[in-house]
Amino acid sequence: MQARSAVLHSEAKQHVEGLWSRLVQLILLLAPPSQALEEALVPEVLQLSDALRDDILPELGVRFEDHEGG
């Protein structure tokens, strides 16, 4: 069980690093700001954020929840 946990932790860490790398690339693409580019990238940034919140962080023992109005 401990070996499985270590494998999951390693895989989750690699996935997080990949997500952050992509997120940084997206942010750099937004400078200088371009309304059209920003609007095109928003869905991908939201998708990456959701994946981080729902799939990656829970494997590391972190849980975030969306709350309506906040």
N, C-alpha and C positions, 0 to 999 in steps of 0.2 A: 504494500500500500504506500509506503514511504517512497519507494522508487517511482511509482506512478505519479505521486505528488510532485516529485522533483522534475519528472519529464514534463508534466503539465505546466509547472512554474517556468521551466526553460522555454517551452513553446510559447507561453503567454508573454514572457519577456521579449522574445524575438518578434512576436506579433505587435506588441506595444511599440518597440523600436521602429518597426516598419511603418506603423501608423503615424508616429511622430515625425518620421522622416518625410512622409507624404504630406503631412499637415504643414510642415515648415516650407516645403516646396510650393504648396498652394499659397501660403502667406506671402512668400517672396514674389510669386506671380502677380500679386495684388498691388505691388509697389512699382511704379506709381499707380494710385488707385484708378481703376477703370470701372465705371458703372456696369457695362455690359459683361466684362470679365467677372466681376464680383457676383453678379446675378447668375452667371453660368456655373460658378464654383460653389455657391452656397449649398446646393443639394449634396454635393460630394463631401463638403466639410461637415454637414449635419449627419450624413451617413457614417463618416469616420468617428464622429463624436458618439453616436449611438452605439457603434460597434465597441468602442472603448468602454463605454458605460455598461453595456449589456453583456458583453462576451469576455472581455479581457480582465477588467478590474475585479469582477466577482471571483475569478479563478485565483486572484491574489488576495482575496479576503476583503475587498472593498466593494461597498454597495452604494449606489446613488439612485435616487428615484426622482422622477419628474413630478412636480405638484402643479395643479392647475392654478393659474394666476401668479405664479412665482417662478 
